[in-house]
Each structure stands twice: as structure tokens, then as C-alpha cells.
Amino acid sequence: MGKYTDMAWRLRQQPLPENRVDGHDVVEVLLETDRMIIFRDSDGRLWRRVHAWGMTWPVTIKVW
């Protein structure tokens, strides 16, 4: 696999940091860095939390 798919696979194998982030149930962590985390909630929505700001936003994916 490629560099980023290997990294994503390793992150998915790690245990979840906690079950809830800002009131959202964390089902799957898609990406986590020292600055932010992108996760999927129990409703299937994607969220991004920026640790320095202490805020969480929904992730919008646009396909061209």
C-alpha cells in the first residue's frame, strides 16, 4: 500500500482516545495528529476537532 493508506490503517487499529468528543459518540478515528482529530460519529457524520481551539466542526466532502 501507499504511505498514506498505511498510516490510515495503523491509526484505525489504535484504540479510541475516548468514546465521546464534544457530545458526539466516536465510532471510528479516521485521522489523528498532535493538532487535530477527524472522526466518525454514530450517525455516520465526519467531524474535525482542533485541539488548540477546543472546537469541533462538521467535515464537508465535495466531489468534483
KAHU-V522483 format. One record per residue. RES is the residue in three letters. D_FIRST is the distance of its C-alpha to the first C-alpha in whole Angstrom. Layout:
res	d_first
RES	D_FIRST
RES	D_FIRST
//
This chain:
res	d_first
MET	0
GLY	4
LYS	7
TYR	8
THR	6
ASP	6
MET	10
ALA	11
TRP	10
ARG	12
LEU	15
ARG	15
GLN	16
GLN	18
PRO	22
LEU	23
PRO	26
GLU	28
ASN	29
ARG	31
VAL	30
ASP	33
GLY	35
HIS	31
ASP	30
VAL	26
VAL	24
GLU	21
VAL	20
LEU	17
LEU	17
GLU	19
THR	21
ASP	24
ARG	25
MET	24
ILE	23
ILE	21
PHE	22
ARG	23
ASP	27
SER	28
ASP	29
GLY	26
ARG	26
LEU	24
TRP	26
ARG	25
ARG	27
VAL	28
HIS	30
ALA	32
TRP	34
GLY	34
MET	33
THR	31
TRP	30
PRO	29
VAL	25
THR	26
ILE	23
LYS	25
VAL	23
TRP	25
//
